[in-house]
Structure formats: structure tokens, C-alpha cells
Amino acid sequence: MAIKGKGRTRTRQPARAPRREPVPVPVPLARRRGVQLLTTFVAGLLVFWGGVWLTNGLRAEGVADTDRAQELKRRQAGTAWEQEVRTEVGEIGDVTPGRPPVILPEVRTTLRGLRRNTPDEAVETLQDAAARARTATDALGEFDLTGTVRDKGFDAAGVLRFLSARDELVTAIDLYREAALLGVIAARLDGAVRADQLERAESILAAADTAISRYYLDQTEALAAAGVSQQPSLPGS
């Protein structure tokens, strides 16, 4: 009796793969809380330092603008005074940049001539020199130098240098004038009396030369503080 089903092989069902669990989607880097906090912090620092840099830059620019404006004012003040000196001293002598001015040179020449004789034009020359010297000192004294240099950015020493230069210049011109007037007196005298007056006039000229040297030193320093340079002229220029 045959056994039913003998020799048949049952087919086995393949093993099923394990059921997959849902995997959470990773949060993008830019949306992570820590990254956002760090980004916000860094951005805040950048904004802060950018503001500091901008503020400092604007402040520095403002200071630079103020300095340039003050520098311009100082230069204008120094130039105005220098022009006044050139105008007035130029009427009675020679003003050459980079050198002390030569004032009333005819006074010295005429006084030396009086030691030998009495030139016909001596008295007229000396009187004219004295009159022109008075005109120059009056004009320099009327020039508002204090108002010109005040509040232009000069320190106290700078202002005093301008005023000292003006005073020394006026003093020197007055001394040249006094020497000229002594020459007028000497021209009307003879012998030892004339010689004595001429000696006094020569001493006054020496004092005037000293005052001019002091003026030139003060004037050079004052103009340098104003940013106005005095370049010596080339020979023949």
C-alpha cells in the first residue's frame, strides 16, 4: 500500500526581513539650537565691533577735519601778519625771505658820510628817513595782530612769539629813526661836538641791529608755528 505524499518536498516560505522602525530625519545644521545661538553671538560681536570701528573712524575723521581747519586758520593768520610786515617794511627797506630785513640803509650810509663832510642832501635824506620810519611804526602798531592770531589754534607761547616779533620790529624801526634824527643834529654841528653826536647815533644803530636780530628769530618761530615757511631767495632771483 503506497504512502500518500511520499517523495514530495514541502516548499518553505523565505524568512521575512525584520520590520524597519521609522528613522528620525536629522535636523539641518543651520537649524540646530546650539548653532543658532553661536551664530547669533558671533553676529552680535561683529555688529558691536563694527559699530566701535565706525564710531572711532568717524571720530578720527572729525578730529582730522578740525585739525585741518585749525591749520588753515593758523596759516592765514601768519600770512596776514607776514604780508603786513612786507608791506610796511618794504616801504623803508628790503625784506628778503630767509634773512633779517634791512631797514633804512640810507641812514647808516649818510651818518658815515657826515664823518668826512656834510653832503648837501644829508639833512633832507635823514629827515625823510625819520618821517617814513614813523609812518611804518604807526601802521604796524595799528595792525590788529592780537585779533589776527587769537582763537586760531596757537598756544600761548605761539601768540607771545607773534607779539614779541611785532614789538621788536617796532623798537628797531624807532631806533633807526632816532639815529636819523641825531644825524640831522650832527649835520648842523662841527668838530668834536659833531663827532660826539655821530658816536651816539652809531650806538643807537647797533642797538637797532640787535633788535632786528631778535625780531627775526621771533618772527621765524612764529611763522613756523603757523605753518608758513620762509625760504631764502636764490641769488639773482
C-alpha positions as CSV (number, residue, x, y, z in Angstrom):
1,M,0.0,0.0,0.0
2,A,1.6,3.2,-1.1
3,I,2.1,6.0,1.3
4,K,0.4,9.0,0.1
5,G,2.5,12.0,-0.5
6,K,5.8,10.2,-0.1
7,G,8.6,11.8,-2.0
8,R,7.1,15.3,-2.1
9,T,9.1,18.2,-0.6
10,R,7.3,21.0,1.1
11,T,8.5,24.4,0.0
12,R,9.4,26.6,2.9
13,Q,8.4,30.2,2.9
14,P,11.5,32.5,2.9
15,A,12.2,34.2,6.2
16,R,10.8,37.7,6.3
17,A,13.1,40.6,6.9
18,P,12.6,42.4,10.2
19,R,10.2,45.2,10.1
20,R,12.0,48.6,9.8
21,E,11.4,51.1,12.5
22,P,10.9,54.8,11.4
23,V,14.3,56.7,11.4
24,P,14.1,60.3,12.5
25,V,15.2,62.8,9.9
26,P,18.4,64.7,11.0
27,V,17.9,68.4,11.9
28,P,19.8,70.6,9.4
29,L,22.9,72.2,10.8
30,A,21.7,75.7,10.4
31,R,18.5,74.9,12.4
32,R,20.2,73.4,15.4
33,R,19.7,75.3,18.5
34,G,23.4,75.4,19.6
35,V,24.5,76.5,16.1
36,Q,21.8,79.3,16.1
37,L,22.9,80.5,19.5
38,L,26.6,80.6,18.5
39,T,25.8,82.3,15.2
40,T,23.7,84.9,17.0
41,F,26.5,85.5,19.5
42,V,29.2,85.9,16.7
43,A,26.9,88.2,14.7
44,G,26.3,90.3,17.8
45,L,30.1,90.6,18.3
46,L,30.6,91.6,14.7
47,V,27.9,94.2,14.9
48,F,29.4,95.6,18.2
49,W,32.9,95.8,16.9
50,G,31.7,97.1,13.6
51,G,29.9,99.9,15.5
52,V,33.1,100.6,17.5
53,W,35.2,100.7,14.4
54,L,32.7,103.0,12.6
55,T,32.4,105.3,15.7
56,N,36.2,105.5,16.1
57,G,36.6,106.2,12.4
58,L,34.1,109.0,12.4
59,R,35.6,110.4,15.5
60,A,39.1,110.3,14.0
61,E,37.8,111.9,10.8
62,G,36.1,114.6,12.7
63,V,39.4,115.3,14.6
64,A,41.3,115.3,11.4
65,D,38.8,117.8,9.8
66,T,39.1,120.0,12.9
67,D,42.9,119.9,12.8
68,R,42.9,120.8,9.1
69,A,40.6,123.7,9.7
70,Q,42.8,125.0,12.6
71,E,45.9,124.5,10.5
72,L,44.3,126.6,7.7
73,K,43.4,129.4,10.2
74,R,46.9,129.4,11.6
75,R,48.4,129.7,8.2
76,Q,46.0,132.5,7.2
77,A,46.8,134.4,10.4
78,G,50.6,134.0,9.9
79,T,50.3,135.0,6.2
80,A,48.3,138.1,7.1
81,W,51.0,139.3,9.6
82,E,53.8,138.5,7.2
83,Q,52.1,140.4,4.5
84,E,51.7,143.4,6.8
85,V,55.5,143.3,7.6
86,R,56.4,143.0,3.9
87,T,54.2,146.0,3.0
88,E,55.3,148.4,5.7
89,V,59.0,147.4,6.0
90,G,59.2,147.2,2.2
91,E,58.5,151.0,2.2
92,I,61.6,151.7,4.3
93,G,63.9,148.9,3.4
94,D,64.3,145.5,2.0
95,V,62.5,142.3,3.1
96,T,64.1,139.1,1.8
97,P,62.7,135.7,2.8
98,G,65.1,133.8,4.9
99,R,67.1,136.8,6.0
100,P,66.7,139.6,8.6
101,P,65.2,142.7,6.9
102,V,67.4,145.7,6.0
103,I,65.8,148.9,7.3
104,L,66.6,152.4,6.3
105,P,70.1,151.6,4.9
106,E,70.5,155.3,3.8
107,V,70.6,156.3,7.5
108,R,73.8,154.3,8.1
109,T,75.4,155.5,4.8
110,T,74.6,159.1,5.5
111,L,75.9,159.0,9.0
112,R,79.2,157.6,7.8
113,G,79.4,160.4,5.2
114,L,79.0,163.0,7.9
115,R,82.2,161.9,9.5
116,R,84.1,163.3,6.4
117,N,82.0,166.2,5.3
118,T,78.4,167.5,5.1
119,P,76.7,166.3,1.9
120,D,74.1,168.8,0.7
121,E,71.3,166.2,0.8
122,A,72.3,164.7,4.2
123,V,69.7,166.6,6.3
124,E,66.9,166.0,3.8
125,T,67.7,162.3,3.5
126,L,67.8,161.8,7.2
127,Q,64.6,163.8,7.8
128,D,62.8,161.8,5.1
129,A,64.0,158.5,6.6
130,A,62.8,159.6,10.1
131,A,59.3,160.5,8.7
132,R,59.0,157.2,6.8
133,A,60.0,155.3,9.9
134,R,57.3,157.0,11.9
135,T,54.7,156.1,9.2
136,A,55.8,152.4,9.3
137,T,55.7,152.1,13.1
138,D,52.2,153.7,13.2
139,A,50.9,151.3,10.6
140,L,52.4,148.3,12.4
141,G,51.0,149.5,15.7
142,E,47.5,149.9,14.2
143,F,47.5,146.4,12.8
144,D,45.3,144.2,15.0
145,L,47.9,141.4,15.5
146,T,46.2,140.1,18.7
147,G,42.9,139.7,17.0
148,T,44.5,138.1,14.0
149,V,46.2,135.3,15.9
150,R,43.6,134.9,18.7
151,D,41.5,131.7,18.6
152,K,43.4,130.4,15.6
153,G,44.8,127.3,17.3
154,F,48.0,128.8,18.6
155,D,49.2,128.0,22.1
156,A,50.1,130.8,24.5
157,A,53.8,130.6,23.5
158,G,52.9,130.9,19.8
159,V,50.8,134.1,20.4
160,L,53.5,135.6,22.5
161,R,56.1,135.0,19.7
162,F,54.0,137.0,17.3
163,L,53.5,139.8,19.8
164,S,57.2,139.8,20.7
165,A,58.2,139.9,17.0
166,R,55.9,142.9,16.4
167,D,57.4,144.7,19.5
168,E,61.0,144.1,18.5
169,L,60.3,145.3,14.9
170,V,58.7,148.5,16.1
171,T,61.5,149.0,18.6
172,A,64.1,148.6,15.9
173,I,62.4,151.0,13.5
174,D,62.1,153.6,16.3
175,L,65.8,153.2,17.0
176,Y,66.7,153.7,13.3
177,R,64.5,156.8,13.3
178,E,66.2,158.1,16.5
179,A,69.6,157.6,14.8
180,A,68.4,159.5,11.8
181,L,67.3,162.5,13.9
182,L,70.7,162.5,15.7
183,G,72.3,162.7,12.3
184,V,70.2,165.8,11.5
185,I,71.6,167.4,14.6
186,A,75.1,166.3,13.9
187,A,74.9,167.7,10.3
188,R,74.4,171.2,11.8
189,L,77.4,170.9,14.2
190,D,81.1,170.9,13.7
191,G,84.3,169.3,15.1
192,A,84.2,167.3,18.3
193,V,80.5,168.0,19.0
194,R,79.5,166.5,15.7
195,A,81.7,163.5,16.3
196,D,80.1,163.0,19.7
197,Q,76.6,163.1,18.2
198,L,77.6,160.7,15.5
199,E,79.1,158.3,18.1
200,R,75.7,158.3,19.8
201,A,73.9,157.7,16.5
202,E,76.2,154.7,15.8
203,S,75.5,153.2,19.2
204,I,71.8,153.5,18.5
205,L,72.2,151.8,15.2
206,A,74.0,148.9,16.9
207,A,71.0,148.6,19.3
208,A,68.6,148.7,16.3
209,D,70.5,145.9,14.6
210,T,70.3,143.8,17.8
211,A,66.5,144.4,18.0
212,I,66.2,143.3,14.3
213,S,68.0,140.1,15.1
214,R,65.6,139.4,18.0
215,Y,62.7,140.2,15.7
216,Y,63.9,137.9,13.0
217,L,64.2,135.0,15.5
218,D,60.8,135.5,16.9
219,Q,59.2,136.1,13.5
220,T,60.7,132.9,12.1
221,E,59.5,130.8,15.1
222,A,56.0,132.4,14.9
223,L,55.6,131.8,11.2
224,A,56.9,128.2,11.6
225,A,54.2,127.6,14.2
226,A,51.7,129.0,11.7
227,G,52.9,126.6,9.0
228,V,54.4,129.5,7.0
229,S,57.9,128.8,5.8
230,Q,60.4,131.5,4.8
231,Q,62.6,130.1,2.0
232,P,65.8,132.1,1.2
233,S,65.7,133.6,-2.3
234,L,68.3,132.4,-4.8
235,P,70.9,134.9,-5.8
236,G,69.7,136.9,-8.8
237,S,66.1,135.9,-8.3
